[in-house]
Amino acid sequence: MIEDFLSYNSVIDALTAHVALLNAQGEIVAVNEAWRTFSENNGSSLPAHGIGCNYIGMLDKLAHAPHNSGLGSHEDIRIAISVIAGITSVLDGQSAKFQIEYPCHAPWEQRWFLMTVTPLPGGTAVRAIVSHENITPLKAAETEVRAQGSRLALAFSSTVEAIALAIEKRDPYTAGHQRQVATLARKIGQIMQLNDDQLFGLHLGATVHDIGKISIPAEILNRPGALSSPEYSIIRCHPEIGHEILRGVDFPWPIANMVLQHHERVDGSGYPHGLKGDEICLEARIIGVADVFDAIISHRPYRPGHHMDEALRELKQGRGKLYDADVVDAGLSFFTQVSTAWHHAHGPEDENSHPLTHF
C-alpha cells in the first residue's frame, strides 16, 4: 500500500490541479503539492492538509449544517449534496466520472473551479482521484463573450428598429403591420419551443419583413380601390427588394431569407420562387402565418378589417396546403386565446381596435 501511495504521489505532484486521492471509504490518503499550497494560502484548518479526513464526511457536515451556522450558503449546500452523490457513485463503480463547476471566491478575487472525480482501477487502496482545476480565466472569457453577444444583439436590434422607423415615416400602415406580425410570430415561435436566439432573430426578421415596400410608390400602397394587374405585380416584388436591401448585412440569423420567403407557400403556390415545404426556412413559414392572420383582421386602405373568425378559418383551410401544419397549430392555439380575450373585453361590435393592443 505504501508503494502505491509513493507511486501515485510522484505522478500527482507534477499536476497543476489540486489533487487528492481517496480510499474506498472516501478518506483522503494523499494530496499533491498544488493542493498543499492552495490549502496553506487559503488558511485551511484541516490537519495535514486533510490527509486522514473523510472527504464525504466533511461535505456531509456542510450539507446538513443549520442555515444559521455560517458554514455555507444555500448554493454551497446544494453543491455539497451534488458532490457527495457524485463521489459515492464513482466509488461504488456506478459512474465512470463525475464533474461539477463551482465558485470558490476569495475576498480578493472571484474564482471558479472544475471538480473531477475519476475511479482508479487495479484493486489498490487508492480508489479515486479528485482534482480541482482553476477555470477562472475560462469563466471570465465566457462572461466577456456573453457581454459581447449582448452588445451585438443590441446593435442588431437598434439597426432593425431604425429601419422600421424609416418605413413608419413613409407608410404608417406597413410599420404597424410589421410590429403586429413580429409580436404574433414570436408567440408562435415560443409555442413551437424555439430557443431564445432563434426567437430574437425571428422577431427581428418579422419586424422588417415588408421592408421592400419602401420602394413601392405610396399611391399604390395606399390606394383605396382595387389594384390593376401591373400594380399588383409591383407589390409582389417587395420580398425580392427587401432581400436586396438586407442581404449585405451580416446578421447571425437568416433575416434576408425570412424577408425573401415570407410569401412562399408549402405547396409551391407562393412567390417569388415557388418554394415548397422545407425549402422555405422555418422563420419565414412562421412569419407567413402571422402575416396572413394580421392582414385579414387589420384595416387596409381598400377595406375594413375582417372578423377574427375569418382569419382562423383561412388558416384552418390552408393548414398543410398553403401553410406549415405545425406553425398553423401553434398559431391557432394563440390566436384563439387572442380572439376569446378580445371578445370578452370588447364584444363583437368593437371594430376600431386591433386585438393585439388588448392582449
TAQUI-V963862 format. One line per field, one symbol per residue. psi: psi as a letter, one per 40 degrees, with the letter a starting at -180 (. if undefined). burial: b if it has 16 or more other C-alpha atoms within 10 Angstrom, else e. Layout:
# TAQUI-V963862
psi = ???
burial = ???
This chain:
# TAQUI-V963862
psi = ddddddddddddeeidihhihiadeeiheiiidddddddddefhehiffeheihdddddddddeiidedediiddddddddddddddddddeeeieihihiiigiideihiiihhhhhihieeidhdihhihhhfdddddddddddddddddddddddddddddddddddgddddddddddddddddddddefiiddddddddddddfdfdeedehhddddeheaiiidddddddeeddddddddedehgieifddddddeeeiieeeeaieefiibedhidddddddddddddddeihideiiiiiddddddddddehecdihddddddddddddddddddddddieeheeihddee.
burial = eeeebeebbeebbeeebbbbbbbeebbbbbbbbbbbeebeeeeeeeeebbbebbbbeebbebbeeeeeeeebeeebbebbbbbbebbbbbbeeeeebbbeebbeeeeeeebbbbbbbbbbeeeebbbbbbbbbbbbeeeeeeeeeeeeeeeebeebbeebeeebeebbeebebbbbbbbbbbbbbbbbbeeeeeeeebbbbbbbbbbbbbbbbbeeeeebbeeeeeeeeeeeeebbbbbbbbbeebeeeeeebbbbbbbbbbbbbbbbebbbebbebeebbbbbbbbbbbbbbbbbbbbbeeeebbebeebbebbbebbbbbbbbebbbbbbeebeebbebbeeeeeeeeeeebbbeee
